Amino acid sequence: MKSKKLLFSLAAALVFVALLVYGSHRTHFRWDILAQQTHYVRWTNIFIGMLLIYAAYLVRAYRWVIFLRPTRRLPAFYLLGTQVIGFTAVALLGRVADLTRPYLVARRSNLPIALQIAIYTVERMFDACSMATIVGVALLLAPNKATMPHRELAMAAARSALIGAAALIVLAVAVRLAGEKLAQICENRMGHKLGASIAAKIRGFRDGLVAISSTGALLQAGLLSLLMWAMISGAYLATVRAFAASPVLATMTLGRAVILMAASMVGSVVPIPIVSWFAQILVLQQTLQHLYNVPAEIALACGTGITFVTFLCIVPAGLVWSRFEHISLLEVSEESEHDAEQLSTSAQA
């Protein structure tokens, strides 16, 4: 089964690369110009971007400790390895390995996996809310918003992001106060399978919120989430400015950089391992090329740099860490997926 998945991923990656090469010939893409971009890169900016991403992992690990505090008190960075190894698994194995982190946290903290998956669901909400807030505020307060490409569309997106963040907060409050009632409504008014599935997700979300019901813990987690996404936004900005061959990129502002961050999130949802890297790079290249009029070769170099700094730079640390802890990424990915399926089945039964 493992070998089939690996062969499928490699085959898909080869097909994707072949399509990119074919497309580059059709559009007269200059690979020699792409190679020249390494001479103009500000490597200090790349290093700063990587430091910000690694610092964000520290914050992420501490936030999970905050989530667990009402249940069990752990040292501040006790769960750092679970985050680094977990995101390495996602980078190498695709979104199927998303539940590796809660699985590893459960093993390391000796707490139930069901609790960790519930907290993982809440973590995703904090991430979405914080990212939407930073994107919305950065766009609305951008000093150069008058000259921003597609200004009206950008302002509409900023308002939508803030409305979405507010809606997530309202949803969280509603689920915390009346989660069981909402779950029962879904079970009674929707189809059996769909209603049961949605009800199970609502109950899982409620369980995660209940687990961190301390008001202080929620406020701390919210502030840490904003800090973490501010660091990630800074990493995007630093990395984009590293490509000094383009005046547009060298003078990039935060308001414009967060658009790239949002575009990168769209590209990262591709579930196939390795292919997701190329998909993210391609989405970033197209955004830079068509929204900011950056030449195709420089846009591709920048997209590659962003993907490495914000998504792949954790892989070396994760591989070394997993080696020291004798953890197989494939095994923990499959085990976490199996445990999640069992929990989902029992919740819907």
C-alpha positions in Angstrom: 0.0 0.0 0.0 2.8 2.4 0.9 4.7 1.7 -2.3 1.5 2.2 -4.4 1.0 5.6 -2.8 4.6 6.6 -3.4 4.6 5.5 -7.0 1.3 7.3 -7.6 2.8 10.5 -6.1 6.0 10.3 -8.1 4.0 9.6 -11.3 1.7 12.5 -10.7 4.8 14.8 -10.0 6.5 13.7 -13.2 3.3 14.4 -15.2 3.0 17.8 -13.6 6.6 18.7 -14.3 6.2 17.5 -17.9 3.2 19.8 -18.3 5.2 22.7 -16.9 8.1 22.1 -19.3 5.7 21.8 -22.2 3.9 25.0 -21.1 7.2 26.9 -20.8 8.2 26.0 -24.4 4.8 27.1 -25.6 5.1 30.5 -23.8 8.8 31.0 -24.7 9.9 30.8 -21.0 13.6 31.5 -20.6 15.3 29.0 -18.3 18.6 30.8 -18.5 17.0 34.0 -17.1 15.6 31.9 -14.3 19.0 30.5 -13.5 20.5 34.1 -13.4 18.1 35.1 -10.6 20.3 33.3 -8.0 22.9 36.1 -8.5 20.4 38.8 -7.5 18.8 37.1 -4.5 19.3 38.8 -1.1 20.1 35.7 0.9 19.9 37.6 4.1 16.2 38.1 3.5 15.8 34.4 2.8 17.5 33.7 6.1 15.3 36.2 8.0 12.2 34.5 6.4 13.3 31.1 7.6 14.0 32.4 11.1 10.5 33.8 11.3 9.0 30.5 10.1 11.0 28.6 12.7 9.9 31.1 15.4 6.3 30.6 14.3 6.7 26.8 15.0 7.9 27.7 18.5 4.7 29.8 19.0 2.6 27.0 17.5 4.0 24.5 20.0 3.5 26.8 22.9 -0.1 27.5 21.8 -0.9 23.7 21.9 0.5 23.6 25.4 -1.9 26.5 26.3 -4.8 24.5 24.8 -3.9 21.6 27.0 -3.3 23.6 30.2 -6.8 23.1 31.7 -6.2 19.3 31.3 -2.5 18.9 32.0 0.3 21.4 32.5 3.4 20.8 30.3 6.6 22.8 29.8 6.3 25.6 27.3 8.0 23.9 24.3 7.5 20.3 25.3 5.5 19.7 22.1 7.8 21.4 19.7 9.0 18.1 18.2 5.4 17.0 17.5 4.8 20.2 15.5 8.1 20.0 13.5 7.8 16.3 12.7 4.1 16.7 12.0 4.5 19.5 9.4 7.4 17.6 7.9 5.1 14.7 7.3 2.5 17.0 5.7 5.2 18.5 3.4 6.5 15.1 2.3 3.3 12.9 2.4 0.6 15.5 1.6 -2.5 16.5 3.5 -3.3 12.9 4.3 -0.7 13.3 7.1 -2.5 16.3 8.6 -3.5 14.3 11.7 0.1 13.2 12.4 0.5 16.2 14.8 -2.5 15.4 17.1 -1.4 11.7 17.1 2.1 12.6 18.1 0.9 15.0 20.8 -1.3 12.2 22.2 1.7 9.9 22.3 4.0 12.4 23.9 1.5 13.8 26.5 -0.2 10.4 27.3 -3.6 12.1 26.7 -6.4 10.6 24.6 -6.1 11.0 20.8 -9.8 12.1 20.7 -8.9 15.2 22.8 -6.0 16.1 20.5 -8.1 15.8 17.3 -10.7 18.0 19.0 -8.0 20.6 19.8 -6.6 20.3 16.3 -10.1 21.3 15.0 -10.1 24.3 17.3 -6.5 25.1 16.2 -7.6 25.2 12.6 -10.3 27.7 13.5 -7.8 30.0 15.4 -5.5 29.8 12.3 -8.2 30.7 9.8 -9.5 33.5 12.0 -6.0 35.0 12.6 -5.0 34.7 9.0 -8.2 36.4 7.8 -7.8 39.2 10.4 -4.2 39.9 9.3 -5.0 39.8 5.6 -8.1 42.0 6.1 -6.3 44.6 8.3 -3.1 44.7 6.1 -5.2 45.3 3.0 -7.5 48.0 4.6 -4.6 49.9 6.2 -2.1 49.5 3.3 -0.5 53.0 2.7 -0.4 52.3 -1.0 -3.9 50.8 -1.3 -4.9 53.6 -3.8 -2.4 52.1 -6.4 -3.1 48.5 -5.5 -4.0 46.3 -8.5 -7.7 45.7 -8.7 -8.2 48.0 -5.7 -12.0 47.5 -5.4 -11.6 43.7 -5.5 -8.8 43.8 -2.9 -10.9 46.0 -0.6 -13.9 43.7 -1.0 -11.7 40.7 -0.2 -10.4 42.6 2.9 -13.9 43.2 4.2 -14.9 39.6 3.4 -11.9 38.3 5.3 -12.8 40.4 8.4 -16.5 39.3 8.1 -15.3 35.7 7.8 -13.2 36.0 10.9 -16.1 37.5 12.9 -18.4 34.7 11.6 -15.9 32.1 12.9 -15.9 33.7 16.3 -19.7 33.8 16.4 -19.8 30.1 15.3 -17.3 29.1 18.0 -19.4 30.9 20.7 -22.6 29.2 19.4 -20.9 25.7 19.3 -19.5 26.3 22.8 -22.8 27.3 24.3 -25.2 25.0 22.3 -23.1 22.5 20.4 -25.2 19.5 21.3 -28.4 21.2 20.2 -26.9 22.2 16.9 -25.6 18.7 16.4 -29.0 17.2 17.0 -30.6 19.7 14.6 -28.2 18.5 11.9 -29.0 14.9 12.6 -32.7 15.4 12.5 -33.0 17.7 9.5 -30.3 16.5 7.1 -29.8 13.1 5.5 -28.6 10.3 7.7 -25.0 10.2 6.5 -24.5 13.9 6.0 -26.3 14.9 9.2 -24.3 12.4 11.2 -21.0 13.5 9.7 -21.7 17.2 10.4 -23.0 16.5 13.9 -19.8 14.5 14.6 -17.7 17.5 13.5 -19.7 19.9 15.6 -19.3 17.7 18.7 -15.6 17.4 18.0 -15.3 21.2 17.7 -17.3 21.6 20.9 -15.1 19.1 22.8 -12.0 21.0 21.7 -13.5 24.3 23.0 -14.7 22.7 26.2 -11.2 21.3 26.8 -9.8 24.8 26.7 -12.7 26.5 28.4 -10.5 28.7 30.6 -11.1 32.3 29.4 -7.4 33.1 30.0 -6.3 30.1 27.9 -8.6 31.2 25.0 -7.3 34.8 25.1 -3.7 33.6 25.2 -4.3 31.3 22.3 -5.9 34.1 20.3 -3.0 36.5 20.9 -0.4 33.7 20.1 -2.3 32.9 16.9 -2.2 36.6 15.8 1.6 36.7 16.7 2.3 33.5 14.7 0.5 34.7 11.6 2.2 38.1 11.8 5.5 36.2 11.8 4.4 34.1 8.8 3.3 37.3 7.0 6.7 38.8 7.7 8.4 35.7 6.3 6.4 36.2 3.0 7.4 39.8 2.9 11.1 39.2 3.6 11.2 36.4 1.0 9.5 38.4 -1.7 11.9 41.3 -1.1 14.8 39.0 -1.5 14.3 38.9 -5.3 15.9 42.3 -6.0 16.1 41.8 -9.8 12.5 43.0 -9.9 11.8 46.6 -8.5 8.2 45.5 -7.8 9.4 42.6 -5.6 12.3 44.5 -4.0 9.8 47.2 -2.8 6.9 44.9 -2.0 4.6 46.1 0.8 2.9 44.0 3.5 -0.5 44.8 2.0 0.5 43.2 -1.3 2.5 40.4 0.3 -0.6 39.1 2.2 -2.3 38.6 -1.2 0.5 36.2 -2.0 0.0 34.5 1.3 -3.7 33.9 0.6 -2.8 32.7 -2.9 -0.2 30.3 -1.4 -2.9 28.8 0.9 -5.0 28.0 -2.2 -2.1 26.2 -3.9 -1.3 24.2 -0.7 -4.7 22.5 -0.6 -3.6 20.0 -3.4 -3.6 16.7 -1.5 -1.0 14.8 -3.7 2.5 14.7 -2.2 5.2 16.6 -4.1 2.6 17.8 -6.7 1.4 20.2 -4.0 4.8 21.9 -4.0 4.6 22.5 -7.8 1.0 23.6 -7.5 1.8 26.1 -4.8 4.8 27.5 -6.9 2.6 27.7 -10.0 -0.2 29.6 -8.2 2.3 32.0 -6.8 4.0 32.5 -10.1 0.7 33.2 -11.9 -0.4 35.6 -9.1 2.9 37.6 -9.4 2.9 37.5 -13.1 -0.7 38.6 -13.8 -1.5 40.7 -10.7 1.9 42.5 -10.3 3.3 42.2 -13.8 6.4 40.5 -12.7 8.3 38.7 -15.6 7.5 35.0 -15.7 11.1 33.8 -14.9 11.4 36.1 -11.8 7.9 35.2 -10.7 8.8 31.5 -10.8 12.0 32.0 -8.9 10.1 34.1 -6.3 7.3 31.5 -6.0 9.9 28.7 -5.5 11.6 30.8 -2.8 8.3 31.4 -1.0 7.4 27.8 -1.1 10.7 26.7 0.2 10.9 29.3 3.1 7.3 29.0 4.2 6.5 25.3 3.6 9.6 23.2 3.0 12.4 24.7 5.1 11.1 22.7 8.1 11.8 19.4 6.4 15.5 19.0 7.2 14.8 19.7 10.9 11.8 17.4 10.9 13.8 14.5 9.3 16.6 14.8 11.8 14.2 15.1 14.8 12.2 12.1 13.7 15.4 10.1 13.3 16.5 10.9 16.8 13.1 9.9 18.2 13.0 6.8 16.0 9.7 7.9 14.4 8.7 6.7 10.9 6.7 9.4 9.1 4.9 6.8 7.0 4.0 4.7 10.0 2.7 7.6 12.2 0.8 9.0 9.2 -1.0 5.7 8.6 -1.6 5.1 12.3 -3.0 8.6 12.8 -5.3 8.2 9.8 -6.5 4.8 11.1 -7.2 6.2 14.6 -9.1 9.1 13.1 -11.3 6.8 11.0 -12.1 4.7 14.1 -13.0 7.8 16.1 -15.2 9.1 13.2 -17.0 5.7 12.9 -17.7 5.5 16.6 -18.9 9.1 16.7 -21.4 8.5 13.9 -22.6 5.1 15.2 
